[in-house]
Amino acid sequence: MSIDGVADLWDKLLGAQPDPPGLLVLLTAVAAVLAVAFRPVWRVARNAVTIAHEGGHALMALLTGRRLRGIRLEFDTSGLTLSSGRPSGLGMILTLLGGYIAPSLVGVLGAWLLGGNRITLLLWLAIVLLLLMLINIRNLFGVVSLLITGAIVFVVSWFADPEVQAVFAYAGVWFLLFGGIRPIFELQSLRRRGRMRESDADQLAHITHLPALFWVGVFLVVDVAALVIGAFLLAGQWLPQTVA
C-alpha cells in the first residue's frame, strides 16, 4: 500500500463522520429497547451481550495479573471464562465483577465515540476486540460466533454507506446499554428459584462474605448508571437538532 493509501486509510479510520439525523438516534434507541424486550429477538441478539460479558471477565483477569486459560461461548447464549491465579483477593473479585458490567461499560465507550462522530473508529475497534478475544476461544461455536460477528462488523465498516454505518453503530451501542441490564434480572430470577448457585454474584459472596444480593445490586447500579451516562452522550446527537 502506498503512503497516500495509508494516509487515506488513517483519515477514514480517525476522521469524524457527518452528524446523523436526530430521528435516527431516537429510532435506533427504540429498536434496541424492542430487541431487548421481545424474547425471540433477545434469544439471538443476546449473544452480543454474552461476548461482551465474557470479554469483561477476560480483560479484568489480564489486567489483574491472572492467567487467562480460555473462553467458551455456548449455543444457549451462556458463556464461561477460565483464569488461573489466587482463588480470592482483589484480582479475583475484579475478574468476577467484570462480567455483568462489561456490556454496559462498552456501551458507554461506544456512546462517547459516537458523540464525537467517530463511527468508523468505533466499528474498527470492535473488530480488533473481537479478534483479540478469538485468540482465547476454546470451542467451535465460540469461534464461529465471533467470526460471524466480526465479519458483519467489517462488511458494514468497509462497504456500507455512512448512513448504514450510523444506523448499525447507534443500534449496537443502544443495544449494549439496554441489553446489559436484562441479564441481571434474569440472574436474580434464576437465583430466586434455586438455580445459578455458582453465578458471579454467588462467587463474589463466597469471597467477600457479602450477600450475593448485594453484588446483584452492584451490577444493577453500575449498569443503570452506564445507561444514563450513555443516553446523555447520545442524546446530544439529536436534542440540539430537534430543538433547532
N, C-alpha and C positions, 0 to 999 in steps of 0.2 A: 504494500500500500504506500502511495506517495505521501509526502509531507502534507500536501494540500488535502489529501484524503483523510489523513489522521486529524488534521485541523477541523475539517468538516464534521467528522465523527464526534470529536470532542465538543464542538459547538452544539451539535444535535443533542448530545448527552446532557450537557450542563446548561444549555440555553433555556430560557423561560418560554413557555408556550402562551398563546393568547388567552385572555380571560375567558372562562367558559360562560355560556349563558346562565343567568341566575336560576332560571327554571330547571336547568339540567342538574344543578347541585341539589335542589329540593326534591326533584323526582327520583334521583338515584337514592336519596335517603329513604323515601317512601318504599322504593323497590327493595332496599336492604331490609327494612322492617318486615315487609311481607315475606321475604325469603326466610327470615328467622322464625316468623310466626307460623308459616304454612308448613306443616310437618313433612309432607312428601318432598318439598324442595329442601327443607332443612336437612333431611337424612342424607342428601347428596352433597349439598353445599357445606355441611359440617366438616367435611374432610379438610377444607382450608383452615378451619379453626383448629383442628387436630394437628395439622402441620405446624402451625404457629405455636400451639401448646407444647408439643414435644421439642420444637426448636428452642423454646424458652428454657425448658429443663436442660437441654444440651449446652446452651450458651452459658447459663449460670454455673453448670458443672465445670466448664472450661475456665471461666473467669475466676472461680474459687479454687482452682488448682486440682480439681478432681480429674480422674482419668475416664474419658468417655469411652464406653465399651460398645455402644451401638444403639440404634433407634429402630423401632418397628412401628409400622403403620398398618392397621388391620382393616379388612373389608367392612367391618361394622362401625367404622369411624373411631374406634378406640386406638390407643397407642401405648407404647412403652419405651422409656429411655433408661438405659442402664449405665451407671457410672460406678467407679470404684474409688475408695478412699475411706476416711473416717465415717462410721455409721451415724455419727452425731456431730454436733458443733455447728458453727456458723455456715460453713460451706454446704453441709447437707441441708440446713434449713433454707438457705437461699435457693439451692437447687430444687427443692420441693416447692418452694414458693413461686418459682419462676413459671410454672406451667399455666395455671389458670389466669394469671395476669398478663401473660405474653401477648395473646391476640389483641387485647385492648391497647396495650402499650405500643405494639406495632402499628395499630390503627392511628394512635396519636402521632407517631413519627410520620406516617403517611399523610395525615392531615396537615402537619407542618410543612411538608414538601409541597403539597398541593396548594397551600396558602401562598407559596412563592411561585406557583405555576410551573413547578419542576416535575411535570407529568412523566416525561421520558426518563428522567433520572430515577424517579420512583419505580418505574417498571423494570429498569435495568438492575437496580438494587435488589428487587425481588428475585430476579433471575439469579444473581450472584449468590444470594442467601439460599435459594433452593439447590444450587449446585454444591455449595458447601455442605448442606445437610445431606445431599445424596451420597456423599463420600462415606457417611456413617450409617446409612441404611442397611439393615441386615435381613430383610425379607423381600420377596419378589413383588408382592403387592405394593410395598412401600416404594420400591424403585419405579414401578410403573406409574404409581400415583404422582410422584414428584416429576417424572419425565413428562407426563401429560400436562401437568400444571405449568411446568416451565416452558413447554412448547407453546401453550396457549398464550402465555405472557409474552414470549418472544415474538410470535406472529403479530400480536397486537402492537407491540412496541416498534416493530421494524416495518411492517407492511400497512398497517391501518392508518386511516386519515386521522388528523388531530382530534376531530370531533369524536370519533370512535374511541380513541385512546382516552379522552377525557371521561366519556361515559364509563368505560371499563375501570379506570383508576378510581373515580369517585365512588362507583358502586362497590368496588372491592374494599375501599377504606371504610365506608359506611358499614359494610357487612361485618368487618372485623370489630368495629366499635360496638355495634349492637349484638353481634354474634358471640362476643366474648362473655356476655352476661348470661345468656341462656344456659350454658353448661353448668354454671354454679347452682342454679335452681334444680337442674337435673341431678346434680351430685347430691344435694341435700334431700331430694325426694327419694333417691336410692338409699341413702344412709338411714332415713327415717323408716324405711321398710326392712332394715337389717342387712342391706347389701352394700357393696363397696367398702368393706371393712378395712381394706388396705389402700384406701384413697389417699391422695396427697394430704388432705386435711387430717386424716387419722394418723398418718405417719408423722406429721408435724406435731400432733397432740402427744404422741409417744415420746418424741424427742424433747419437746419443750415443757411438757406437763401442763399445758394449757388446753382447754377443751377443744375438740375438733370443730364445734360450732363457732368458736372464736375465730378459727382460721377460715372457715367458710365466710364469716362476716368480713374478714380482712380481704379475701378475694373480691367480695361484692363491693366493698367500699372503694377499693382501688379501681375496679372496672367501671363503676358508675362515675367516679371522678374522671377517668380517662374519657368516657363518653361525653361528659360535659365539656372538658377541655377540647376534645376533638371537634365537637359540634360548634364550639365557639370559633375555632380556627377555620372551619369550613363555612360557617355562616357568613364570615367576612367576604366570601366569594360571591354571595348573592344578595345579601341585605342591602349594601350600598346601591347595587344596580336596581333592586326593587324599589328602594326609596326614590332613586333618581327617576 
